[in-house]
Amino acid sequence: MASQLYYGWSNSSSDNCTDVDNLVKRYYLPATYGAIFIVGVVSNITALLVYALKVRPWKSSTIIMVNLVMTDLLFMVSLPFLIYYYVLNDTWTLGVVMCRFTRVMFSFNLYGSILFLTCLAIFRYVAIVHPLHMHSIKQKRWGMLACGLVWVVTVGELSPIFNMFDTVPTDNKTYCLDFASSDTKIIWPYSWALTVLGYLVPLVVVCLCYCTRRVKARRLIVLILTCFVRIYTKLTPETDCMLDRGVHAAYIISRPIAVINIIFNLPLYTLSGDFKRAFMDLFKCDQLMSKTKGIIKVAVINKPTTNTTYEQRS
């Protein structure tokens, strides 16, 4: 019964069903999550160091960026546990609390980051469209207020989800259920509420602020739609086995795609001139470039001299 809950198997067709979702999960998720973890840790720690040590003065947008970095780093903490889980072929050994923490961090990164990016879009919209308020909107207190609201709203949105995740022992394994594998009677209405509050409302706001971060929004809706379809196939026991497996595989594939923004957030930070200058200063890039130019000049000067000597000797 637990395996049916987790995989959506039907008793009538499971024996003739290709194990495509298990194969995708076992080999695709560890590889993609591993790449996201390595690049995400390096890029976000670098960004945090730049903001903490070199960016002065902090503005409202700086505070939002730092909170976005912290959201990504919280998800980075949970990724090694997920990778270990899938490498062991869906065998969870860390207890129900860690299972819930790991799953919640995934959702928190999705919905928290979309709200932080929405705040960034609003602030930039005000600064560009209403230049008289530009000085006011850049003050730190507005960034602190916006980030505080994002944390409260995100925690409030996801607080019901914590107890939805559970560990299920079956077939000598302990599964750590994800969101789409939990009790469908509870998930279905909650998914709609979470989609409206966590996605559609921010999407409308962002579109009104000239559709910033549209790529991030598209990735999130792909995950939500596949999650919905996955839940729907579980609600209908007569669903064809291969359809159910295919939907589950699509849901698995979409999860790393939804959080791949972690890799691309560093270019987002570098759009700020303050960050660029601070990065160059922290890692002494100016000195390195000066030395590199000096070496190139010496090489260029020495080259014709060597040629002249050779011609004279000839």
C-alpha positions in Angstrom: 0.0 0.0 0.0 2.9 2.4 0.8 4.5 1.8 -2.5 1.2 2.5 -4.2 1.0 5.7 -2.2 4.5 6.7 -3.2 4.5 5.6 -6.9 0.9 5.6 -7.8 0.9 1.9 -8.9 -2.2 0.2 -9.8 -2.6 -3.5 -8.9 -3.8 -4.4 -12.4 -0.9 -3.1 -14.5 2.1 -2.7 -12.3 3.7 -6.0 -13.5 3.7 -4.8 -17.1 5.0 -1.3 -16.4 8.4 0.1 -17.3 10.2 1.5 -14.3 11.0 4.8 -16.1 10.4 7.1 -13.1 12.7 5.1 -10.8 15.5 5.1 -13.4 15.1 8.9 -13.8 15.1 9.4 -10.1 18.1 7.2 -9.3 20.4 8.6 -12.0 19.1 12.0 -13.0 18.4 13.6 -9.6 21.8 12.9 -7.9 23.7 14.2 -10.9 21.6 17.4 -11.4 21.3 18.1 -7.6 25.1 17.5 -7.3 25.9 20.1 -10.0 23.4 22.6 -8.5 25.0 22.1 -5.0 28.6 22.7 -6.2 27.9 25.7 -8.3 25.2 27.1 -5.9 27.4 26.9 -2.8 30.4 28.5 -4.5 28.4 31.3 -6.2 26.2 32.1 -3.2 29.0 32.1 -0.6 31.0 34.4 -2.9 28.0 36.7 -3.3 27.4 36.8 0.5 31.1 37.6 1.1 31.0 40.4 -1.4 27.9 41.9 0.1 29.1 41.5 3.7 32.6 42.7 3.3 32.7 45.2 0.4 29.3 46.6 -0.7 28.8 49.9 1.1 26.4 51.5 1.7 23.6 48.9 1.8 20.4 49.9 0.0 17.0 48.3 0.1 17.8 46.3 -3.1 21.0 45.1 -1.4 19.0 43.7 1.6 16.7 41.9 -0.7 19.6 40.4 -2.6 21.2 39.2 0.6 18.0 37.6 1.8 17.7 35.9 -1.6 21.3 34.5 -1.1 20.3 33.2 2.4 17.3 31.5 0.9 19.4 29.7 -1.6 22.0 28.7 1.0 19.3 27.2 3.2 18.3 25.0 0.3 22.0 24.1 -0.2 22.0 22.8 3.4 19.3 20.3 2.5 20.6 19.2 -0.9 23.3 16.7 0.3 20.6 14.8 2.2 18.5 14.6 -0.9 21.4 13.4 -3.0 22.3 10.8 -0.5 18.7 9.6 -0.4 18.4 9.1 -4.2 21.9 7.6 -4.5 20.7 4.9 -2.0 17.7 4.3 -4.4 15.0 5.9 -2.2 16.2 4.7 1.2 15.8 7.3 3.9 17.9 6.7 7.1 17.8 10.1 8.8 14.4 10.1 10.5 11.1 11.9 9.9 12.2 15.3 11.2 15.1 15.5 8.7 12.8 14.2 5.9 10.4 17.0 6.6 13.1 19.7 6.9 14.6 18.6 3.6 11.3 18.6 1.7 10.2 21.9 3.2 13.5 23.6 2.3 12.8 22.7 -1.4 9.4 24.4 -1.3 10.7 27.3 0.8 13.4 28.1 -1.8 10.8 28.0 -4.6 8.2 30.3 -3.0 10.6 32.4 -1.0 12.8 33.3 -4.0 9.8 34.1 -6.2 8.6 36.6 -3.5 12.0 38.2 -3.1 12.3 38.6 -6.9 8.8 40.1 -6.9 9.9 42.6 -4.2 13.0 43.4 -6.4 10.7 44.0 -9.4 8.5 46.3 -7.4 11.4 48.4 -6.0 12.9 48.8 -9.5 9.6 49.7 -10.9 9.1 52.5 -8.4 12.6 53.7 -8.9 12.2 53.9 -12.7 8.5 54.9 -13.1 8.4 57.2 -10.1 11.8 58.8 -9.9 10.7 61.3 -7.3 10.4 58.4 -4.9 13.7 56.8 -5.9 15.6 58.2 -2.9 13.0 57.0 -0.5 12.6 53.5 -1.9 16.4 52.9 -1.7 16.4 53.4 2.1 17.3 50.3 4.1 14.1 50.3 6.2 12.0 49.5 3.1 14.2 46.6 2.2 14.1 45.3 5.8 10.3 45.6 5.9 9.8 43.9 2.5 12.1 41.0 3.5 10.4 40.6 6.8 7.1 40.3 5.1 8.4 37.8 2.6 9.7 35.5 5.4 6.4 35.8 7.4 4.3 35.1 4.3 6.4 32.2 3.1 6.5 30.6 6.5 2.7 31.1 6.8 2.1 29.6 3.3 4.2 26.5 4.0 3.5 25.9 7.6 0.7 23.4 6.8 3.0 21.5 4.5 5.4 20.4 7.2 3.3 17.6 8.6 2.3 16.5 5.1 5.7 15.0 4.6 6.3 11.7 6.2 8.5 8.6 6.1 6.9 5.3 5.0 8.6 1.9 5.6 7.9 -0.7 2.9 9.9 -3.4 1.1 12.8 -3.2 3.5 13.1 0.6 2.7 12.0 3.8 4.3 10.7 6.3 1.8 10.7 10.1 2.4 7.6 11.2 0.7 7.6 14.3 -1.4 4.7 16.7 -1.8 3.0 15.0 -4.7 3.2 11.6 -3.0 1.3 12.5 0.2 -2.4 12.3 1.0 -4.1 13.5 -2.2 -7.4 14.5 -0.3 -5.4 17.1 1.6 -2.9 18.1 -1.1 -5.4 18.8 -3.9 -7.1 21.9 -2.3 -3.9 23.0 -0.6 -2.1 22.9 -3.9 -4.6 25.3 -5.4 -4.4 27.7 -2.5 -0.6 27.6 -2.6 -0.6 28.2 -6.3 -2.9 31.2 -6.0 -1.0 32.8 -3.1 2.5 31.7 -3.9 2.5 31.9 -7.7 -0.4 33.6 -9.4 -0.5 36.7 -7.1 3.3 37.3 -7.4 3.0 36.6 -11.2 0.3 39.3 -11.6 2.4 41.8 -9.6 5.6 41.0 -11.6 3.7 41.3 -14.9 2.5 44.7 -13.9 6.1 45.6 -13.1 7.0 44.9 -16.8 7.3 41.2 -16.4 10.7 40.9 -14.7 11.9 37.4 -13.9 9.6 35.7 -16.5 12.0 32.8 -16.9 11.9 32.0 -13.2 8.1 32.2 -13.3 7.9 29.8 -16.2 10.1 27.3 -14.4 7.9 27.4 -11.3 4.6 27.0 -13.3 6.1 23.9 -15.0 6.8 22.3 -11.6 3.3 23.2 -10.3 1.5 21.9 -13.4 3.4 18.6 -13.4 2.7 18.3 -9.7 -1.0 18.9 -10.3 -1.1 16.3 -13.1 0.9 13.9 -10.8 -1.7 14.3 -8.0 -4.6 13.9 -10.5 -3.3 10.6 -11.8 -3.2 9.4 -8.2 -6.8 10.5 -7.6 -7.9 8.3 -10.6 -7.1 4.6 -9.9 -8.0 3.6 -13.4 -5.1 5.7 -14.8 -2.9 3.7 -17.2 0.3 2.5 -15.6 2.6 4.0 -18.2 0.8 7.3 -18.1 1.2 7.4 -14.3 4.9 6.5 -14.5 5.5 9.1 -17.3 3.8 11.9 -15.3 5.8 10.9 -12.2 9.0 11.0 -14.3 8.1 14.5 -15.7 7.5 15.7 -12.1 10.9 14.3 -11.1 12.7 16.0 -14.1 11.0 19.4 -13.4 12.1 19.6 -9.8 15.8 20.5 -10.4 14.8 22.7 -13.3 12.6 24.7 -10.9 15.5 25.5 -8.6 18.2 25.9 -11.2 17.8 29.7 -10.7 20.3 29.2 -7.9 23.0 28.8 -10.5 21.8 31.9 -12.4 21.4 34.2 -9.5 25.1 35.3 -9.5 24.7 37.0 -12.9 21.6 38.7 -11.4 23.7 40.1 -8.6 26.4 41.4 -11.1 23.8 43.5 -12.8 24.4 45.9 -9.9 27.3 48.2 -10.5 28.0 48.3 -6.7 28.4 44.5 -6.7 30.7 44.5 -9.7 33.1 47.1 -8.1 32.9 45.3 -4.7 33.7 41.9 -6.4 36.7 43.3 -8.2 38.0 44.9 -5.1 37.5 41.8 -2.9 39.3 39.5 -5.2 41.9 42.0 -6.4 40.8 41.7 -10.0 42.2 45.1 -10.9 45.7 44.2 -9.7 45.5 40.9 -11.5 44.4 42.6 -14.7 47.2 45.1 -14.4 49.8 42.4 -14.0 48.3 40.4 -16.9 48.5 43.5 -19.1 52.1 44.1 -18.0 53.1 40.5 -18.9 51.4 40.8 -22.3 53.2 44.1 -23.0 56.6 42.5 -22.1 55.8 39.6 -24.4 54.8 41.9 -27.3 57.9 44.0 -26.9 60.3 41.1 -26.6 58.9 39.3 -29.7 60.2 41.7 -32.4 63.6 42.0 -30.6 64.0 38.3 -30.8 63.2 38.3 -34.5 65.7 41.1 -35.2 68.5 39.2 -33.5 67.7 36.1 -35.5 67.8 38.1 -38.8 71.2 39.6 -37.9 72.6 36.2 -37.0 71.3 34.9 -40.3 
